[in-house]
């Protein structure tokens, strides 16, 4: 490929580094212009990624601590109250099992261990159990802890900080405009409120999206702006997996090239943010998975909430084959 084709995209990297984002016109062009060339676009995104994160990659491992039994009707989720597939529903795991799985994550090389509890709210019955087990994990292992447990009160957020939780996950999932299409049991504004409460208490914010749920390109542009507005420290980009139990009527057909363009868009729109290629990377990126690490600087290993994924060993090999470095925490 002619080198000039790469320099033609250099203004995107320059703009992201100097202004902290790119123009709405360029965002839309990345998604919709059929003449966009993927390799030069990836290189522009990589320039920004390298500036802030070098070639480091953070491995995240999820523990689905409590699954299903949820009161909400989120259409994308196999754990929602209206899902037709509840085989994976179970109450909170025992403390012994939670600690064992945290140990496994640490030994596997996790930078961050993500503990997910299904349900609408953290709740009085769970908050103290969560805090106690987090304290024990933090005393044993030098890795960060992210908790995802629904909507928070200010007091619950404070307790999580005191227990040693580093980050709280609460995904926006889609744009504010598109949100009523995927959930009717709570409003988008409630998610934003929880994010602000977590931030005010001193927690870092992980908030991500799901691409492929009938959203428009304009919706995706709005997602980047809305995530920037809530100052998300970490953005996991999920690609919709039509697993049993979902109720999305017309999922978008996702190609590896389109998924990579989306990741480049998020990197250029949010240059300083930890960007994670999340659920669906194995299904939708297929043989191009390694290219995702040119814009993204983190990924999940060992699967997701209700679906499997590449093993830790396969994930480490993916990173190593690319010549990138696995990032660990040294306390």
VEXDREN-2710 file (C-alpha; in Angstrom, 1 decimal):
% VEXDREN-2710
k/r/px/py/pz
1/UNK/0.0/0.0/0.0
2/UNK/1.2/3.5/-0.9
3/UNK/2.6/5.3/2.2
4/UNK/0.7/8.4/1.3
5/UNK/-2.5/6.6/2.1
6/UNK/-1.4/6.3/5.7
7/UNK/-0.4/9.9/5.9
8/UNK/-3.9/10.8/4.5
9/UNK/-5.3/9.6/7.8
10/UNK/-2.7/11.3/10.1
11/UNK/-5.0/14.3/10.7
12/UNK/-7.2/12.0/12.7
13/UNK/-4.5/11.1/15.1
14/UNK/-3.2/14.7/15.3
15/UNK/-6.7/15.9/16.0
16/UNK/-7.3/13.3/18.7
17/UNK/-4.0/14.1/20.4
18/UNK/-4.3/17.8/20.3
19/UNK/-8.1/18.3/20.9
20/UNK/-9.0/15.2/22.8
21/UNK/-11.5/13.9/20.1
22/UNK/-12.2/14.1/16.4
23/UNK/-15.0/16.0/14.6
24/UNK/-18.5/14.6/14.2
25/UNK/-18.0/14.6/10.4
26/UNK/-14.9/12.4/10.7
27/UNK/-16.6/10.1/13.2
28/UNK/-19.5/9.5/10.8
29/UNK/-17.1/9.0/7.9
30/UNK/-15.3/6.3/9.7
31/UNK/-18.5/4.3/10.1
32/UNK/-20.3/5.1/6.9
33/UNK/-17.9/5.9/4.1
34/UNK/-17.3/2.8/2.0
35/UNK/-14.0/4.2/0.8
36/UNK/-12.4/4.3/4.2
37/UNK/-9.3/2.1/4.1
38/UNK/-9.0/-0.1/7.2
39/UNK/-5.2/-0.4/7.5
40/UNK/-4.5/3.4/7.5
41/UNK/-7.3/3.9/9.9
42/UNK/-5.9/1.3/12.3
43/UNK/-2.5/3.0/12.1
44/UNK/-4.0/6.4/13.0
45/UNK/-5.8/4.8/16.0
46/UNK/-2.6/3.0/17.0
47/UNK/-0.6/6.3/17.0
48/UNK/-3.1/7.6/19.6
49/UNK/-3.1/4.3/21.6
50/UNK/0.7/4.1/21.7
51/UNK/1.0/7.7/22.9
52/UNK/-1.1/7.0/26.0
53/UNK/-0.6/3.2/26.6
54/UNK/2.5/2.2/24.6
55/UNK/2.1/-1.5/23.7
56/UNK/0.7/-2.6/27.0
57/UNK/-2.4/-4.8/27.2
58/UNK/-4.5/-5.3/30.3
59/UNK/-6.2/-8.6/30.7
60/UNK/-9.5/-8.6/32.5
61/UNK/-11.2/-11.7/33.9
62/UNK/-14.9/-11.7/34.8
63/UNK/-16.5/-13.6/37.7
64/UNK/-20.2/-13.9/37.2
65/UNK/-20.8/-14.0/40.9
66/UNK/-24.6/-13.9/40.7
67/UNK/-26.5/-14.7/37.6
68/UNK/-30.1/-14.1/36.3
69/UNK/-33.0/-13.6/38.7
70/UNK/-33.2/-10.0/37.5
71/UNK/-36.2/-7.7/37.7
72/UNK/-35.3/-5.7/34.6
73/UNK/-36.4/-6.2/31.0
74/UNK/-33.2/-5.4/29.0
75/UNK/-33.8/-6.9/25.6
76/UNK/-30.2/-7.8/24.9
77/UNK/-29.8/-9.8/28.1
78/UNK/-30.3/-13.5/28.6
79/UNK/-30.6/-12.8/32.4
80/UNK/-33.5/-10.3/32.2
81/UNK/-37.0/-11.1/33.6
82/UNK/-38.4/-11.6/30.2
83/UNK/-35.6/-13.8/28.8
84/UNK/-36.6/-17.1/27.5
85/UNK/-33.3/-18.8/28.6
86/UNK/-32.6/-19.0/32.4
87/UNK/-30.4/-22.0/32.6
88/UNK/-27.6/-19.9/34.0
89/UNK/-29.6/-18.4/36.9
90/UNK/-28.1/-18.8/40.3
91/UNK/-27.8/-16.9/43.6
92/UNK/-24.6/-15.3/44.9
93/UNK/-21.7/-17.8/45.1
94/UNK/-20.2/-18.7/48.4
95/UNK/-17.3/-16.6/49.7
96/UNK/-15.0/-19.6/49.5
97/UNK/-15.8/-20.0/45.7
98/UNK/-15.4/-16.2/45.1
99/UNK/-12.0/-16.2/46.8
100/UNK/-10.9/-19.3/44.8
101/UNK/-11.9/-17.7/41.5
102/UNK/-10.1/-14.4/42.5
103/UNK/-7.0/-16.5/43.1
104/UNK/-7.3/-18.1/39.7
105/UNK/-7.7/-14.8/38.0
106/UNK/-4.6/-13.4/39.8
107/UNK/-2.5/-16.4/38.9
108/UNK/-3.7/-16.2/35.3
109/UNK/-2.3/-12.7/35.0
110/UNK/-5.3/-10.5/35.4
111/UNK/-4.7/-6.8/35.7
112/UNK/-8.3/-6.4/36.9
113/UNK/-10.8/-8.9/38.3
114/UNK/-14.4/-8.0/37.4
115/UNK/-17.0/-9.2/39.8
116/UNK/-20.5/-9.0/38.4
117/UNK/-23.8/-9.4/40.3
118/UNK/-27.1/-9.5/38.4
119/UNK/-30.0/-7.4/39.5
120/UNK/-31.4/-3.9/39.5
121/UNK/-29.7/-2.5/42.6
122/UNK/-26.8/-3.4/44.9
123/UNK/-29.3/-3.7/47.8
124/UNK/-28.9/-3.8/51.6
125/UNK/-28.7/-7.5/51.7
126/UNK/-25.7/-7.7/49.3
127/UNK/-23.6/-4.6/49.9
128/UNK/-22.0/-5.9/53.1
129/UNK/-21.3/-9.3/51.7
130/UNK/-19.7/-7.7/48.6
131/UNK/-17.5/-5.4/50.8
132/UNK/-16.3/-8.2/53.0
133/UNK/-15.2/-10.5/50.2
134/UNK/-13.5/-7.6/48.4
135/UNK/-11.5/-6.7/51.5
136/UNK/-10.2/-10.3/51.6
137/UNK/-9.3/-10.4/48.0
138/UNK/-7.4/-7.1/48.2
139/UNK/-5.5/-8.3/51.2
140/UNK/-4.3/-11.4/49.2
141/UNK/-3.7/-10.3/45.6
142/UNK/-2.2/-7.2/43.9
143/UNK/-4.8/-6.7/41.2
144/UNK/-7.6/-4.2/40.8
145/UNK/-11.2/-5.0/41.6
146/UNK/-14.1/-3.8/39.5
147/UNK/-17.6/-4.4/40.8
148/UNK/-20.8/-4.4/38.7
149/UNK/-24.0/-4.7/40.8
150/UNK/-26.7/-2.4/39.4
151/UNK/-27.7/1.0/40.6
152/UNK/-26.0/2.6/43.6
153/UNK/-27.0/4.9/46.4
154/UNK/-24.3/7.4/47.6
155/UNK/-23.9/5.4/50.8
156/UNK/-23.3/2.1/48.9
157/UNK/-20.7/3.8/46.7
158/UNK/-18.9/5.0/49.8
159/UNK/-18.9/1.5/51.4
160/UNK/-17.4/0.0/48.2
161/UNK/-14.6/2.6/48.2
162/UNK/-13.8/1.8/51.9
163/UNK/-13.7/-1.9/51.1
164/UNK/-11.0/-1.3/48.4
165/UNK/-13.0/-1.5/45.2
166/UNK/-11.1/0.4/42.5
167/UNK/-13.7/0.7/39.8
168/UNK/-17.5/0.5/39.3
169/UNK/-19.0/-0.8/36.1
170/UNK/-22.3/0.5/34.9
171/UNK/-22.8/0.4/31.2
172/UNK/-24.8/2.9/29.2
173/UNK/-25.1/0.2/26.6
174/UNK/-26.5/2.4/23.8
175/UNK/-27.4/6.1/23.2
176/UNK/-29.9/8.0/25.3
177/UNK/-32.2/8.2/22.2
178/UNK/-32.1/4.5/21.5
179/UNK/-32.4/3.4/25.2
180/UNK/-36.2/3.0/25.3
181/UNK/-35.9/0.4/22.6
182/UNK/-33.9/-1.9/24.7
183/UNK/-35.2/-1.3/28.2
184/UNK/-38.5/-0.1/29.7
185/UNK/-38.2/-1.0/33.4
186/UNK/-35.8/1.9/34.1
187/UNK/-34.7/5.1/32.3
188/UNK/-31.3/6.0/30.9
189/UNK/-31.0/8.8/33.4
190/UNK/-30.9/6.3/36.3
191/UNK/-27.8/4.8/34.8
192/UNK/-26.2/8.2/34.5
193/UNK/-27.1/9.0/38.1
194/UNK/-25.4/5.8/39.3
195/UNK/-22.2/6.7/37.4
196/UNK/-22.1/10.1/39.0
197/UNK/-22.6/8.7/42.5
198/UNK/-19.8/6.2/42.0
199/UNK/-17.5/8.9/40.6
200/UNK/-18.4/11.3/43.5
201/UNK/-17.5/8.6/46.0
202/UNK/-14.0/8.2/44.5
203/UNK/-14.5/5.1/42.2
204/UNK/-13.1/5.0/38.7
205/UNK/-15.8/4.4/36.1
206/UNK/-16.2/1.6/33.6
207/UNK/-19.1/2.1/31.3
208/UNK/-19.5/0.4/27.9
209/UNK/-21.7/-0.2/25.0
210/UNK/-23.1/-3.0/22.9
211/UNK/-22.8/-2.6/19.1
212/UNK/-25.3/-4.3/16.8
213/UNK/-28.6/-3.7/18.5
214/UNK/-30.4/-1.9/15.7
215/UNK/-28.7/1.4/16.5
216/UNK/-27.9/3.9/13.8
217/UNK/-24.5/5.4/13.1
218/UNK/-25.7/8.6/14.8
219/UNK/-26.5/6.6/17.9
220/UNK/-22.9/5.3/18.0
221/UNK/-21.6/8.9/17.6
222/UNK/-23.8/9.9/20.5
223/UNK/-22.4/7.0/22.6
224/UNK/-18.9/8.4/22.3
225/UNK/-20.1/11.9/23.4
226/UNK/-22.3/10.6/26.2
227/UNK/-19.4/8.4/27.6
228/UNK/-17.1/11.3/27.4
229/UNK/-19.7/13.4/29.3
230/UNK/-19.8/11.0/32.2
231/UNK/-16.0/10.8/32.1
232/UNK/-15.7/7.1/31.7
233/UNK/-12.2/5.9/32.6
234/UNK/-12.7/2.6/30.8
235/UNK/-15.0/1.7/27.9
236/UNK/-15.7/-1.9/27.0
237/UNK/-17.0/-2.2/23.5
238/UNK/-19.2/-5.3/23.2
239/UNK/-20.4/-6.7/19.9
240/UNK/-23.9/-8.1/20.2
241/UNK/-24.1/-11.9/20.4
242/UNK/-27.5/-13.3/19.6
243/UNK/-27.5/-15.8/22.4
244/UNK/-30.6/-17.7/23.5
245/UNK/-32.9/-15.5/25.6
246/UNK/-32.4/-12.1/23.9
247/UNK/-35.2/-10.1/22.4
248/UNK/-33.5/-7.8/19.9
249/UNK/-35.7/-8.0/16.8
250/UNK/-33.2/-7.2/14.1
251/UNK/-29.6/-7.5/15.2
252/UNK/-27.2/-5.9/12.8
253/UNK/-24.9/-8.2/10.8
254/UNK/-21.5/-7.4/12.1
255/UNK/-18.3/-8.0/10.0
256/UNK/-14.7/-8.0/11.3
257/UNK/-14.0/-4.8/9.3
258/UNK/-16.9/-2.9/10.7
259/UNK/-16.1/-4.0/14.3
260/UNK/-12.5/-2.7/13.8
261/UNK/-13.8/0.6/12.5
262/UNK/-16.0/1.0/15.6
263/UNK/-13.0/0.4/17.8
264/UNK/-10.9/2.9/15.9
265/UNK/-13.7/5.4/16.2
266/UNK/-13.8/5.0/20.0
267/UNK/-10.1/5.3/20.3
268/UNK/-9.9/8.5/18.2
269/UNK/-13.0/9.9/20.0
270/UNK/-11.8/9.1/23.5
271/UNK/-8.0/9.0/23.2
272/UNK/-7.0/8.7/26.9
273/UNK/-9.7/6.1/27.8
274/UNK/-8.9/2.5/28.6
275/UNK/-10.6/0.9/25.6
276/UNK/-11.5/-2.8/25.9
277/UNK/-12.5/-5.1/23.1
278/UNK/-15.1/-7.0/25.0
279/UNK/-18.0/-9.5/24.4
280/UNK/-18.3/-10.8/20.9
281/UNK/-14.6/-10.4/19.9
282/UNK/-14.2/-14.1/19.2
283/UNK/-17.5/-14.4/17.3
284/UNK/-17.3/-11.2/15.2
285/UNK/-13.6/-10.4/14.7
286/UNK/-12.7/-14.0/14.0
287/UNK/-9.2/-14.2/12.3
288/UNK/-8.7/-10.4/12.7
289/UNK/-8.8/-10.4/16.5
290/UNK/-5.2/-9.3/16.9
291/UNK/-6.0/-6.1/14.9
292/UNK/-8.3/-5.0/17.7
293/UNK/-5.3/-4.3/19.9
294/UNK/-4.1/-1.5/17.6
295/UNK/-7.0/0.7/18.9
296/UNK/-7.8/-1.2/22.1
297/UNK/-5.5/-1.6/25.1
298/UNK/-7.4/-4.2/27.1
299/UNK/-9.5/-7.3/26.6
300/UNK/-11.3/-10.1/28.4
301/UNK/-10.1/-13.6/28.8
302/UNK/-11.9/-16.7/29.9
303/UNK/-15.3/-15.7/28.5
304/UNK/-18.1/-13.3/29.6
305/UNK/-21.1/-13.5/31.7
306/UNK/-23.2/-16.2/30.1
307/UNK/-21.0/-17.1/27.1
308/UNK/-17.5/-18.7/26.7
309/UNK/-14.5/-17.0/25.1
310/UNK/-10.8/-17.6/24.5
311/UNK/-8.8/-19.1/27.3
312/UNK/-6.2/-17.1/29.2
313/UNK/-3.5/-19.1/27.4
314/UNK/-5.0/-18.3/23.9
315/UNK/-5.4/-14.6/24.9
316/UNK/-1.8/-14.3/26.1
317/UNK/-0.6/-15.9/22.9
318/UNK/-2.6/-13.4/20.9
319/UNK/-0.9/-10.6/22.7
320/UNK/2.6/-12.2/22.5
321/UNK/2.3/-12.9/18.8
322/UNK/1.6/-9.3/18.2
323/UNK/4.7/-8.3/20.1
324/UNK/2.7/-6.4/22.8
325/UNK/3.2/-6.6/26.5
326/UNK/0.9/-7.9/29.3
327/UNK/0.5/-5.2/31.9
328/UNK/0.5/-6.2/35.6
329/UNK/0.2/-4.3/38.9
330/UNK/3.2/-3.9/41.2
331/UNK/2.2/-2.7/44.7
END
